[in-house]
Amino acid sequence: MSIYVGNLSYEVEQDDLKQVFSEYGTVKSVQLPVDRETGRVRGFAFVEMGSEAEEAAAIEALDTAEWMGRSLKVNKARPKSEGGSFGGGGGRRGGNNGGGYSRRY
């Protein structure tokens, strides 16, 4: 299981998170998603700890804690739902080309 860390500063880096969470145990991994278009971090991360006890200690200590000018939201990560966040609809609107325009080749 992993921990969801939300409301992160856009200046945060993986090493920053690893350092903070290592105070509560072994950090197995840190995933810091980056926006594909802008290249900047998306404001949340997932941290995997060595044990459930370590996860619980980190959640207890860090949820609502102020860090880098932000009040953190820290809790157990929920499993990704089937079909993604858009319910499997593909996100297309207005026809087969998905953008409402024609492509010329």
N, C-alpha and C positions, 0 to 999 in steps of 0.2 A: 504494500500500500504506500501511497505517497501523500505528501502534504501540499495543499494549494496555498499559495501566498499571493494575496491580491493587494491592490492599491499601492503598488511599488512606484518609486521614483523612476522616471525615464532615464536617469543617469546610472542606475544600478547595473552591476556586472556580476557574472557568475561567481567570481572569487569573493565578492562582497557577501553574497548570500551564503556561500560555503563557510566563510569565516564566522558569521553570526550563528548559523545553525550548528556549527561544530562545538559551540559552547554547551550543547545539550546532548551530544553523542556523535557517533560516526555518521558522516554524510556520504552516502553511497553515490548519489548523483544529483545534479541540478540541471533542470531544463528551463531555459529562459527564452520563450518564443519571441521571434522578431517579425515585425510587419513586413510583408513581401514588397510592398510598394515604397515605403519610406526607409526601411532598413533599421528603424529604431525599435527598441524593446516595446512590448505591448502592455506593460504595466502589471504583469502577473508572472508567476513562475510555479514550478513543481519541484519539490525537494523530497528525495527519498533518503530516509534514515536507516540506521542499522537494525533497529528493533522497534516494536510498537511502543514500548516504554519510553524510548527516546523521542519518538514522534509525539507522544502524549505530553512529555515534558516541554518540548519546543512549542507545541500548540498552546499549552497553558501559559507559558511565559511570554510568547510573542503576539498572540491575538490582541489586537487593539493597541499594541505598543507603538510609540512614535519612533520612526526610524527614517533618516534622510528627509525629514520634513513632512512625512506622511504617517497616518494612522493605519497600521497594517491590518489586513484581514487574513487570518491564518486558521485553516481547518483541514480536516481530512479531505483529500481529493475524492470526488465521486467518479465512478467509472464512466468512460465515454459512452454515450447512448448509441444504439444502432442507428445508422442512417445519418449521423451528423446532426448539427444544430438546426438545419433547415428542414428536417423531417423527410429527407430523401427526395424532395421535389426538384432538386437540381438548380433552383434559383433562377430559372429562365422565365422571361415574360415576353409576350408579344410576338410569338412566332418561332420558327425553327432556327433562325440565325442568332437568337439570344440578345441581339443588340438593337434590333429595329432598323438595320441598315443593310445594304447589299455590299458584298465584297467583289471586287473585280480582280481577276487573276491575270 
